[in-house]
Amino acid sequence: MDGECPHRSSPADAPSYDVDFYADAFILDPLPHYAAMRALGPVVWLPRHRNYAATRYAEVREILRDWRHYSSAHGVAADDAGCAFLKGNTLASDPPIHDEMRVAMGQPLLPGSLRAIRDQVEEAAAALIDDLVARRSFDGIADLARVLPLTIVTRLVGLPEDGRDNMLNWAAAAFDIIGVQNERGRNGIESIKEMRHWINTSATPARLKANSWTARIHDLVKTGAIAAEIAPLLIRDYINPSLDTTISATGELIYQLGRNPDQWQLLRRRPELIPNAVNEAVRLGSPIRSFSRTVTQDCSLSGTSLPAGSRIMVLFASANRDERKFENPDSFDVTRPGSDQVGFGHGIHMCVGMHLARLEMEALLRALIARVDAIEVGEPSIALNNTIHAFASLPVSVRPFASAVAAVPESAAPVKAI
């Protein structure tokens, strides 16, 4: 493949799995592939991409904990071209620069900071569910999963209107590049070039929303807390990962609740299980299929020799269904203890926006529990993206409580933006 390092030859001690991880057919039906790769071993060789791949939970966690042996600084895409193009942002960095960037962008996303907007998120979720209850049937992605991120996150990020309108497309493009430079990846590069030009020419301090996340970045530059050249990278980081993962996990949550009415009724009776339900949706949905790491020195992972300079793909989606870790791994179980899933990552690169994602998803669940007796879902269509696993659409119908119907006017109030 173009852009691959020529020294990556087929290894002798890793089983080979000859499949294009980024082909439409794989994306549309990935679970049999993950199971087959896990059965082959904890580390497999993907000859189509000339990369290793960690398939099981224990090995994925080990890689994510050890940034010294498994570096992000060379990029996290599955080919050299994608790694080079996206190199330098928070995701594609190691300490100490990673820590500096993470502190700079992460403060508004910490649980303590998010408490200030909790009531507003709850109100927005309630208004949204009121509207959907009045409609009875809707698209679980366009009409539900995307609404809070697009009305809340885009306002918090604080871009001018033309930037907010493009955030979803730019985010999808970045995740396409994080795969390989197939047609989706190549198109993604052109979209991100447009985004970078827009940031440099239009995301100026005067045009950003006051007291927003992006305005805060420019304030940090003014005070000397961060270097000026870091600011555009951090603004890109707010744009790219802040929408898709939450939308993906929310779509999976609604799908699983519709597919498992017993779990929905259990959740209604025991709302203290709401955080578990969110964890299960993230585990089963695994919004990020894979990021890669570069091996910094010769080492061995569960008996497989990994030479320095080789690349290993970290298969979050496979690890989250590893039968060695999870009992009945393909089942949605809101009583499953703990939050050991790696859908939000692990280690220093754990998802910086996971607390906001949980806040939004838990608010939606509380609003649904208060209003909806039953959820039914149809067959979803799968979005074709190299890295994000998500539904493009999901038919949903809800049966509200009689009291909820009486409480909702014919034309429910629109969702308030923050």
C-alpha positions as CSV (number, residue, x, y, z in Angstrom):
1,M,0.0,0.0,0.0
2,D,1.1,3.5,-0.7
3,G,2.8,5.2,2.3
4,E,3.7,2.0,4.1
5,C,7.2,1.5,5.6
6,P,8.9,-1.0,3.3
7,H,10.7,-2.8,6.1
8,R,7.5,-4.3,7.5
9,S,7.6,-7.9,6.3
10,S,5.4,-10.7,7.4
11,P,6.4,-11.9,10.9
12,A,7.2,-15.5,11.8
13,D,5.5,-15.6,15.2
14,A,2.2,-13.8,14.7
15,P,-0.8,-15.5,13.0
16,S,-1.9,-13.7,9.8
17,Y,-5.4,-12.5,9.1
18,D,-5.8,-11.4,5.5
19,V,-8.6,-8.8,5.5
20,D,-8.9,-5.1,4.7
21,F,-9.9,-3.7,8.1
22,Y,-11.2,-0.5,6.3
23,A,-13.2,-2.1,3.5
24,D,-17.0,-1.4,3.4
25,A,-17.7,-5.1,4.0
26,F,-15.7,-5.2,7.2
27,I,-17.2,-2.0,8.5
28,L,-20.8,-3.2,7.8
29,D,-20.3,-6.6,9.6
30,P,-17.2,-6.4,11.9
31,L,-18.1,-8.8,14.7
32,P,-17.3,-12.1,13.0
33,H,-13.9,-10.7,12.0
34,Y,-13.1,-9.6,15.6
35,A,-14.1,-13.0,16.9
36,A,-11.9,-14.7,14.3
37,M,-8.9,-12.5,15.1
38,R,-9.3,-13.1,18.9
39,A,-9.4,-16.8,18.2
40,L,-6.1,-16.7,16.2
41,G,-4.3,-15.0,19.1
42,P,-3.8,-11.9,21.2
43,V,-1.6,-10.3,18.4
44,V,-2.2,-10.9,14.7
45,W,-0.6,-9.7,11.6
46,L,-2.7,-7.8,9.0
47,P,-0.8,-8.2,5.7
48,R,-3.1,-5.8,3.8
49,H,-2.0,-3.0,6.1
50,R,1.4,-4.5,7.1
51,N,0.5,-3.8,10.7
52,Y,0.2,-5.9,13.9
53,A,-3.1,-5.8,15.7
54,A,-3.9,-6.3,19.4
55,T,-7.1,-8.3,19.5
56,R,-7.8,-9.1,23.1
57,Y,-8.6,-7.1,26.2
58,A,-5.4,-7.7,28.3
59,E,-3.0,-6.8,25.5
60,V,-5.0,-3.7,24.5
61,R,-4.9,-2.5,28.1
62,E,-1.2,-3.2,28.3
63,I,-0.5,-1.1,25.2
64,L,-2.6,1.8,26.4
65,R,-0.9,1.9,29.8
66,D,2.7,1.9,28.3
67,W,3.3,4.9,26.2
68,R,7.0,4.5,26.4
69,H,7.0,1.3,24.4
70,Y,3.9,2.0,22.4
71,S,4.1,5.6,21.2
72,S,1.4,7.9,19.9
73,A,3.8,10.6,19.0
74,H,4.4,9.2,15.5
75,G,0.6,9.3,14.8
76,V,-2.3,6.9,15.5
77,A,-3.5,6.2,12.0
78,A,-3.0,2.8,10.3
79,D,-0.7,4.1,7.6
80,D,2.2,6.5,7.3
81,A,0.4,9.1,5.3
82,G,-2.4,9.5,7.9
83,C,0.0,9.5,10.8
84,A,2.1,12.2,9.1
85,F,-0.9,14.4,8.3
86,L,-2.4,14.4,11.8
87,K,0.8,14.3,13.8
88,G,1.1,16.9,16.5
89,N,-2.3,17.1,18.1
90,T,-3.1,15.8,21.6
91,L,-4.1,12.4,20.4
92,A,-0.8,12.0,18.4
93,S,1.6,13.0,21.1
94,D,3.4,11.7,24.2
95,P,4.5,13.3,27.4
96,P,5.7,15.9,28.2
97,I,4.0,17.8,25.3
98,H,0.9,15.6,25.6
99,D,0.5,16.6,29.3
100,E,0.8,20.3,28.5
101,M,-1.8,20.1,25.8
102,R,-4.1,17.9,27.8
103,V,-4.1,20.3,30.8
104,A,-4.7,23.3,28.5
105,M,-7.7,21.8,26.8
106,G,-9.1,19.5,29.5
107,Q,-10.0,21.9,32.3
108,P,-13.5,22.8,31.0
109,L,-14.2,19.1,30.5
110,L,-13.4,18.0,34.1
111,P,-16.4,16.8,36.3
112,G,-16.1,19.9,38.5
113,S,-16.3,22.3,35.6
114,L,-19.2,20.4,34.0
115,R,-21.3,20.8,37.2
116,A,-21.9,24.4,36.1
117,I,-23.9,23.2,33.0
118,R,-25.5,20.1,34.4
119,D,-28.9,21.7,35.0
120,Q,-28.9,23.1,31.4
121,V,-28.0,19.7,30.0
122,E,-30.9,18.1,32.0
123,E,-33.3,20.8,30.7
124,A,-32.2,20.3,27.1
125,A,-32.6,16.6,27.4
126,A,-36.0,16.9,28.9
127,A,-37.2,19.3,26.2
128,L,-35.8,16.9,23.5
129,I,-37.5,13.8,24.9
130,D,-40.8,15.8,25.3
131,D,-40.7,16.6,21.6
132,L,-39.9,13.0,20.6
133,V,-42.6,11.6,22.9
134,A,-45.1,13.8,21.2
135,R,-43.9,12.5,17.8
136,R,-43.9,8.8,18.9
137,S,-41.6,7.8,15.9
138,F,-38.4,9.3,14.9
139,D,-34.8,8.7,13.7
140,G,-32.7,7.8,16.7
141,I,-29.6,9.3,15.2
142,A,-30.7,12.6,13.4
143,D,-33.5,13.3,15.9
144,L,-32.0,12.1,19.1
145,A,-28.3,11.1,19.3
146,R,-27.1,14.2,17.4
147,V,-29.3,16.8,19.0
148,L,-27.6,17.4,22.3
149,P,-24.0,17.4,20.9
150,L,-25.0,19.7,18.1
151,T,-26.9,22.1,20.3
152,I,-24.7,22.0,23.4
153,V,-21.1,21.0,22.5
154,T,-21.0,23.3,19.4
155,R,-22.0,26.3,21.6
156,L,-19.5,25.4,24.3
157,V,-16.7,25.1,21.7
158,G,-17.7,28.6,20.7
159,L,-16.9,28.7,17.0
160,P,-18.6,31.2,14.6
161,E,-21.7,29.9,12.9
162,D,-20.0,28.8,9.7
163,G,-17.5,26.7,11.8
164,R,-20.3,25.1,14.0
165,D,-22.1,24.1,10.8
166,N,-19.1,22.2,9.6
167,M,-18.0,20.5,12.9
168,L,-19.7,17.2,12.2
169,N,-18.2,16.9,8.7
170,W,-14.8,17.9,9.8
171,A,-14.9,15.4,12.7
172,A,-15.9,12.5,10.4
173,A,-13.1,13.5,8.0
174,A,-10.5,13.4,10.7
175,F,-11.6,9.9,11.8
176,D,-11.5,8.7,8.1
177,I,-7.8,9.8,8.0
178,I,-7.0,7.9,11.2
179,G,-7.8,4.8,9.2
180,V,-5.9,4.4,5.9
181,Q,-5.9,6.6,2.9
182,N,-8.5,4.8,0.8
183,E,-11.1,7.0,-0.9
184,R,-12.6,8.0,2.4
185,G,-9.2,8.9,3.9
186,R,-8.1,10.9,0.8
187,N,-11.4,12.9,0.9
188,G,-10.9,13.4,4.6
189,I,-7.5,15.0,4.0
190,E,-9.0,17.6,1.7
191,S,-11.7,18.4,4.2
192,I,-9.2,18.8,7.0
193,K,-7.1,21.1,4.8
194,E,-10.2,23.2,4.5
195,M,-10.7,23.1,8.3
196,R,-7.1,24.1,9.0
197,H,-7.4,27.1,6.6
198,W,-10.7,28.1,8.2
199,I,-9.2,27.9,11.7
200,N,-6.2,30.0,10.7
201,T,-8.3,32.7,8.9
202,S,-11.7,32.6,10.6
203,A,-11.3,31.2,14.2
204,T,-9.8,34.5,15.3
205,P,-10.3,35.7,18.9
206,A,-12.7,38.4,17.8
207,R,-15.1,35.9,16.2
208,L,-15.1,33.3,18.9
209,K,-17.9,33.2,21.4
210,A,-16.9,34.9,24.7
211,N,-16.1,32.5,27.5
212,S,-16.1,29.5,25.2
213,W,-13.6,26.7,25.1
214,T,-11.8,28.1,22.1
215,A,-11.8,31.6,23.4
216,R,-10.2,30.2,26.6
217,I,-7.3,28.8,24.5
218,H,-6.5,32.2,23.1
219,D,-6.7,33.6,26.6
220,L,-4.1,31.1,27.7
221,V,-1.8,32.3,24.9
222,K,-2.3,35.9,26.0
223,T,-1.2,35.0,29.5
224,G,1.7,33.0,28.4
225,A,0.3,29.8,29.8
226,I,0.7,28.0,26.4
227,A,2.7,28.7,23.3
228,A,0.9,30.4,20.4
229,E,1.7,27.6,18.0
230,I,-0.2,25.1,20.2
231,A,-3.5,27.1,20.0
232,P,-4.6,25.9,16.5
233,L,-3.9,22.3,17.5
234,L,-6.0,22.6,20.6
235,I,-8.9,24.2,18.6
236,R,-8.7,21.3,16.2
237,D,-8.9,18.9,19.1
238,Y,-12.1,20.5,20.3
239,I,-13.6,20.3,16.8
240,N,-12.7,16.7,15.8
241,P,-13.4,14.3,18.7
242,S,-16.2,16.2,20.5
243,L,-19.2,15.0,18.6
244,D,-18.9,11.6,16.8
245,T,-18.0,9.4,19.8
246,T,-21.0,10.7,21.9
247,I,-23.4,10.4,18.9
248,S,-22.2,6.9,18.3
249,A,-22.5,5.8,21.9
250,T,-26.0,7.4,22.2
251,G,-27.2,5.6,19.1
252,E,-25.9,2.3,20.4
253,L,-27.6,3.0,23.8
254,I,-31.0,3.5,22.2
255,Y,-30.6,0.5,19.9
256,Q,-29.7,-1.8,22.8
257,L,-32.6,-0.6,25.0
258,G,-35.0,-1.2,22.1
259,R,-33.5,-4.6,21.4
260,N,-33.6,-5.6,25.1
261,P,-36.9,-4.6,26.6
262,D,-36.2,-6.5,29.8
263,Q,-33.2,-4.3,30.4
264,W,-35.2,-1.2,29.7
265,Q,-37.8,-2.2,32.3
266,L,-35.0,-3.1,34.8
267,L,-33.5,0.3,34.2
268,R,-36.9,2.0,34.8
269,R,-37.2,0.1,38.1
270,R,-33.6,0.7,39.1
271,P,-32.5,4.1,37.7
272,E,-29.3,3.8,39.8
273,L,-28.1,1.5,37.0
274,I,-28.1,4.4,34.5
275,P,-24.2,4.7,34.6
276,N,-24.0,0.9,33.9
277,A,-26.2,1.3,30.9
278,V,-24.0,4.0,29.5
279,N,-20.9,1.8,30.1
280,E,-22.6,-1.1,28.3
281,A,-23.5,1.0,25.3
282,V,-19.9,2.3,25.1
283,R,-18.5,-1.3,25.5
284,L,-20.8,-2.9,22.8
285,G,-20.7,0.1,20.5
286,S,-17.0,0.9,20.9
287,P,-17.2,4.2,19.0
288,I,-13.5,4.0,18.1
289,R,-12.8,0.8,16.2
290,S,-9.0,1.2,16.4
291,F,-6.1,3.6,16.9
292,S,-2.5,2.6,16.3
293,R,0.7,2.9,18.2
294,T,4.4,2.8,17.1
295,V,6.7,0.3,18.8
296,T,9.7,2.3,20.1
297,Q,12.0,-0.6,20.8
298,D,12.2,-4.3,20.2
299,C,9.8,-6.0,22.7
300,S,7.5,-8.9,23.1
301,L,3.7,-8.8,23.7
302,S,2.2,-12.1,24.8
303,G,4.8,-14.1,23.0
304,T,4.8,-12.1,19.8
305,S,8.1,-10.3,19.0
306,L,7.4,-6.7,17.9
307,P,10.4,-5.0,16.2
308,A,11.2,-1.3,16.9
309,G,9.5,0.9,14.3
310,S,6.6,-1.5,13.7
311,R,3.0,-0.3,14.1
312,I,0.4,-2.1,16.1
313,M,-3.4,-1.4,15.8
314,V,-5.2,-1.3,19.1
315,L,-8.6,-2.9,18.4
316,F,-10.8,-1.4,21.1
317,A,-13.9,-2.9,19.5
318,S,-12.5,-6.4,19.6
319,A,-11.2,-6.0,23.2
320,N,-14.6,-4.9,24.4
321,R,-16.1,-8.2,23.3
322,D,-13.3,-10.4,24.6
323,E,-14.9,-13.5,26.1
324,R,-11.8,-13.9,28.3
325,K,-12.7,-10.7,30.1
326,F,-16.5,-10.3,29.8
327,E,-19.1,-13.0,30.6
328,N,-21.6,-13.2,27.7
329,P,-19.7,-10.4,26.0
330,D,-22.3,-9.8,23.2
331,S,-25.1,-9.3,25.7
332,F,-26.4,-5.9,26.9
333,D,-26.5,-6.2,30.7
334,V,-27.2,-3.1,32.8
335,T,-26.2,-5.0,35.9
336,R,-22.7,-5.7,34.6
337,P,-20.3,-4.4,37.3
338,G,-17.6,-1.9,36.9
339,S,-16.4,0.2,34.0
340,D,-13.6,-1.9,32.7
341,Q,-14.6,-1.3,29.0
342,V,-12.0,0.4,26.9
343,G,-14.5,2.3,24.7
344,F,-13.3,5.6,26.2
345,G,-9.7,4.4,26.0
346,H,-7.3,3.9,28.9
347,G,-4.2,5.4,30.3
348,I,-3.0,8.9,29.4
349,H,-5.0,9.0,26.2
350,M,-8.3,8.2,27.8
351,C,-11.1,10.3,26.1
352,V,-10.9,13.8,27.4
353,G,-14.6,14.3,26.6
354,M,-15.9,11.2,28.3
355,H,-17.4,13.0,31.3
356,L,-19.4,15.3,29.1
357,A,-20.5,12.3,27.0
358,R,-21.7,10.5,30.2
359,L,-23.5,13.7,31.4
360,E,-25.4,13.9,28.1
361,M,-26.3,10.2,27.9
362,E,-27.3,10.0,31.5
363,A,-29.5,13.1,31.2
364,L,-31.2,11.5,28.2
365,L,-31.8,8.3,30.1
366,R,-33.4,10.1,33.0
367,A,-35.7,12.0,30.7
368,L,-36.7,8.8,28.9
369,I,-37.3,6.9,32.2
370,A,-39.6,9.7,33.3
371,R,-41.7,9.6,30.2
372,V,-41.4,6.4,28.2
373,D,-42.9,3.0,28.9
374,A,-41.5,1.1,25.9
375,I,-38.9,1.6,23.2
376,E,-38.9,-0.2,19.9
377,V,-36.2,0.0,17.2
378,G,-36.0,-1.1,13.6
379,E,-32.9,-2.1,11.6
380,P,-30.2,0.5,11.7
381,S,-28.1,1.5,8.7
382,I,-24.3,1.7,9.3
383,A,-22.3,4.8,8.7
384,L,-19.2,4.1,6.6
385,N,-16.3,5.7,8.4
386,N,-12.7,4.3,8.7
387,T,-12.5,4.7,12.4
388,I,-15.9,5.6,14.0
389,H,-18.4,2.8,14.4
390,A,-21.9,4.4,14.3
391,F,-25.3,4.2,12.9
392,A,-26.3,6.5,10.0
393,S,-29.9,6.1,10.9
394,L,-32.0,4.1,13.4
395,P,-35.8,3.9,13.3
396,V,-37.2,4.3,16.8
397,S,-40.8,4.3,18.2
398,V,-41.7,5.0,21.8
399,R,-44.8,4.3,23.9
400,P,-45.2,7.0,26.5
401,F,-46.8,6.9,29.9
402,A,-50.4,8.3,29.8
403,S,-49.2,10.9,32.3
404,A,-46.3,11.9,30.0
405,V,-48.8,12.3,27.1
406,A,-50.9,14.6,29.1
407,A,-47.9,16.7,30.1
408,V,-46.6,17.2,26.6
409,P,-48.2,19.9,24.5
410,E,-48.9,19.2,20.8
411,S,-45.9,21.3,19.9
412,A,-43.2,20.7,22.4
413,A,-40.7,23.3,23.2
414,P,-37.5,23.3,21.1
415,V,-34.2,22.2,22.7
416,K,-32.5,25.1,24.3
417,A,-28.9,25.7,23.2
418,I,-26.4,26.7,25.9
